[in-house]
Every structure is written in C-alpha cells, then in structure tokens.
Amino acid sequence: MEHDIKVENAVFGYQHKPVLWIENLKIGSGITCLLGPNGAGKTTFLRGITGVLEPMKGKVFIGGIDLFGKRAQEVRSKIGFLPENSFPYPDMTVREYLEYWANFYGVSMDNVDRVLKMMEIEEIADKRSNSLSQGQKRRVMIARIFLIQPGLLVLDEPTANLDPDIAYDLMDLIVQLGKKIPVIYSTHHLLEIEKVFDRIMFIKNGKIIAMYSKDEISGDIYEIYKNVLRGGGIK
C-alpha cells in the first residue's frame, strides 16, 4: 500500500482554538523537511498526520484511508512517529517497552532483539527507562519506530541528544527510506536538512506558505528560509 499523505480542508487546534489551517495538501515518497519559526504549527502538523490530533474539521488520509475513520488502524500501525520529547512508561525496562510496542504492532518479538542491536542499546535492555540518559532514551524511541517496516515515517528532531556517529547513521538510513516511502522531517538544524531533503515545506502562522523541491532550491538554505518567511519566495 502506498502511504501518501493527503489533507483536505483541515483545521487543527487545541481546546477549540484553531492553530493550523491546511486547505489541500498531498505528499508522496521522499523526505519533506519542515521549516518555520517556533509556534508556527510544525508540531501540530506532525500530530495531525499521525493520528495523535484529530482535526476540528476536514480530513486526513494516509494511503487513501481516513486516518480517523473505521479503517484507521490499517494505516496507523504502519506509521513510525518519533515525537520530540516523549518517553512514557518510566517504570518499564527498555526490553519491556519494546516488547509492549511489538505486541501493539503485531510483529514478532524477534524484532526487539533486532532493533536493540540496530541502535546499539543491548547493554541497557534491562534498565528501567527512568534511569536512562536523554540520549539513551532517544535511541530507545528510535528503536521503537523500527520494530515495523514503516509505510510513513514522521520525525520531530530525530537526532536530538544522539552521539554524532549514531546521528549520521540514522540520517543515512532515513535517506534510504525516503527513496521508498514518505518521510516528514522536522528539525532546527539546517545542516541536517541540506543532507537529507527532497523538498522543503515552509510553515508560518499556522499555514503552509510554500513548498519547494530540491531541484527548485539552490544556494544557502538559511538565506532562502529568511526570504520565504518574509514573503520573497526563493530568489
């Protein structure tokens, strides 16, 4: 199943207050990087396309399936979502946490050992999460999303608190996945964006103000970012 993202006339918000408006949007395979100032609506966008936040109006489709409809679980179980700051279940060991999610995803427990090795966290498998460093917690959460073969990957500051070697290996993996599936990548680090992006989506004041492919962008991304936010396009 193709897990392209389609949003139709959607409004997202909190406590009945709208903060993000999307008229019509479609994103296919490739790495789409989000850029925008703090409070622009980037995290709300990520929550909306992963099923964490239901739109106040409008629809979100993943692979043609309504993300909040009767068949939602068919696609939700294929979404690999890495939020910026979230690590629940503090009393679980790392292994228990990953086993819990393997059961949720309906995959073999063999995948737990696979991702422990992949993220080089075998030695902390029996430690409780409330005793881990921030970097270790981040690696465990990345391990969780790779228990499955994701059809859609949504990443909020994926390299935060990671050692450089782990961060670069992860970015290389993301680049390879982006050749096959949609990847949404949000980060404040422009050097990361330069390494991975296929397109850049600019968000400001709760609206998508522009989206450009890699072929359309040349020059310094920071200068382009400043110019687009000022309404000047990619000159």
C-alpha positions in Angstrom: 0.0 0.0 0.0 1.2 3.5 -0.9 1.2 5.6 2.3 1.0 9.0 0.7 -0.4 11.8 2.8 -3.5 13.8 1.7 -5.1 16.6 3.8 -8.4 18.2 2.7 -9.7 21.4 4.2 -8.4 20.6 7.7 -8.2 22.8 10.8 -6.3 21.6 13.8 -6.3 23.1 17.2 -6.4 22.7 21.0 -9.4 23.3 23.3 -11.5 24.5 20.4 -8.8 27.1 19.4 -7.6 26.7 15.8 -3.8 26.9 15.3 -3.2 25.3 11.9 -5.1 25.5 8.7 -4.4 23.3 5.7 -6.6 23.7 2.6 -5.3 20.9 0.3 -2.0 19.1 0.6 -0.6 15.9 -0.9 2.8 14.4 -0.1 4.2 11.3 -1.6 7.5 9.5 -1.2 10.7 11.4 -0.4 11.9 13.4 2.5 9.8 16.5 3.3 11.6 18.8 5.7 9.6 21.3 7.7 10.9 24.8 8.3 9.3 27.6 10.3 9.7 29.7 13.5 8.8 28.4 16.9 5.0 28.3 17.3 4.4 28.2 13.5 2.4 24.9 13.7 5.1 22.3 12.8 4.5 20.0 15.8 0.7 20.3 15.3 1.1 19.3 11.7 3.1 16.2 12.8 0.5 15.3 15.4 -2.3 15.7 12.8 -0.8 13.4 10.2 0.0 10.7 12.6 -3.4 10.4 14.3 -2.4 12.0 17.6 -4.6 15.1 17.0 -7.9 14.9 15.2 -8.8 17.8 13.0 -11.6 20.1 14.2 -12.8 20.0 10.6 -11.6 18.4 7.4 -10.0 15.0 6.6 -6.6 13.4 6.8 -5.9 10.4 4.5 -2.9 8.1 4.6 -2.8 5.8 1.6 -6.3 6.7 0.8 -7.7 5.7 4.2 -9.3 8.2 6.6 -6.9 8.4 9.5 -9.8 8.9 11.8 -12.3 6.6 10.1 -13.3 2.9 10.6 -10.2 1.6 8.8 -7.7 3.8 10.6 -5.8 1.1 12.4 -4.8 -0.4 9.0 -2.5 2.6 8.4 -1.8 3.7 12.0 0.1 0.5 12.6 2.4 1.4 9.7 3.2 4.9 10.9 6.6 5.4 12.5 6.2 8.5 14.6 9.1 10.0 16.7 7.9 13.0 18.8 10.4 15.5 20.0 10.0 14.9 23.8 8.1 11.9 24.9 9.1 8.8 26.8 6.2 7.3 28.7 6.2 4.2 30.9 9.1 5.2 33.2 8.9 2.0 35.2 9.3 -0.3 32.2 12.7 -1.7 31.3 13.8 -1.0 27.7 13.1 -4.5 26.7 9.6 -4.4 28.3 8.9 -1.1 26.5 9.9 -2.5 23.1 8.0 -5.8 23.7 4.9 -3.8 24.5 5.1 -2.0 21.2 5.9 -5.1 19.3 2.7 -6.6 20.6 0.8 -3.4 19.7 2.2 -3.5 16.2 1.5 -7.3 15.9 5.1 -8.1 15.0 7.4 -10.9 16.1 9.3 -10.5 19.3 12.4 -11.3 17.3 12.2 -7.6 16.1 13.0 -6.5 19.6 16.5 -8.0 19.5 17.0 -6.7 16.0 16.3 -3.1 17.0 18.3 -3.4 20.2 21.3 -4.3 18.1 20.5 -1.7 15.4 20.5 1.2 17.9 23.4 -0.3 20.0 21.3 -0.4 23.2 21.6 -4.1 24.0 23.6 -3.3 27.2 20.7 -1.2 28.6 17.9 -3.6 27.6 17.2 -4.5 31.3 17.4 -1.0 32.7 14.3 0.9 33.6 13.7 3.9 31.4 13.7 6.4 34.3 17.4 5.6 34.9 18.4 6.4 31.3 20.2 9.4 30.0 18.4 11.6 27.4 20.5 10.2 24.6 19.7 6.6 25.6 16.0 7.4 25.8 16.2 8.9 22.3 17.8 5.7 20.9 15.1 3.6 22.5 12.4 5.6 20.9 14.1 5.4 17.5 14.3 1.6 18.1 10.6 1.5 18.7 9.6 3.0 15.3 11.8 0.5 13.5 10.1 -2.5 15.1 7.9 -2.3 12.0 8.8 -1.6 8.3 7.1 1.8 8.3 5.0 2.9 5.4 5.2 6.5 6.7 8.0 8.0 8.8 7.4 11.2 10.8 10.3 12.6 12.8 10.5 15.5 15.1 14.1 16.5 15.9 15.3 12.9 15.3 19.0 13.4 16.1 18.4 15.4 19.4 20.8 14.1 22.1 22.4 11.5 19.9 26.1 10.9 19.6 27.4 12.1 16.2 28.1 8.6 14.9 24.6 7.4 15.7 23.1 10.6 14.3 24.9 10.2 11.0 24.0 6.5 10.7 20.3 7.4 11.3 20.3 10.2 8.7 21.8 7.7 6.2 19.0 5.2 7.0 16.4 8.0 6.6 17.7 8.9 3.2 17.4 5.3 2.0 13.9 5.0 3.4 12.9 8.3 1.7 13.5 6.7 -1.7 10.6 4.3 -0.9 8.2 6.0 1.5 7.1 9.4 2.6 9.3 10.8 5.4 8.4 14.0 7.2 11.4 15.5 9.0 11.3 18.5 11.3 14.5 20.0 12.7 16.0 23.3 13.5 19.4 22.1 12.2 19.8 23.4 8.7 22.9 21.3 8.0 20.7 18.2 8.6 18.1 19.5 6.1 20.8 20.0 3.5 21.9 16.4 3.9 18.5 14.7 3.6 15.8 16.8 2.0 13.9 16.1 -1.2 11.5 19.0 -0.6 11.1 21.8 2.0 7.8 22.9 3.4 7.7 26.3 5.0 5.1 27.0 7.7 4.3 30.3 9.3 1.5 31.5 11.5 -0.4 28.2 11.2 -0.3 28.0 7.4 1.8 26.3 4.8 3.2 29.3 2.9 5.4 27.5 0.4 6.8 24.1 -0.6 9.7 23.6 -3.0 11.5 20.6 -4.3 15.3 20.1 -4.2 15.5 20.9 -7.9 13.9 24.3 -7.3 16.3 25.3 -4.4 19.9 26.4 -4.8 22.1 28.4 -2.6 22.2 28.9 1.2 19.1 27.4 2.8 19.2 29.8 5.7 19.0 32.8 3.3 16.2 31.1 1.4 14.4 30.4 4.7 14.6 34.1 5.8 13.5 35.3 2.3 10.5 32.9 2.1 9.3 33.8 5.6 9.4 37.5 4.6 7.2 36.7 1.5 10.0 36.8 -1.0 10.0 33.3 -2.4 13.2 31.5 -3.3 15.0 34.3 -5.2 
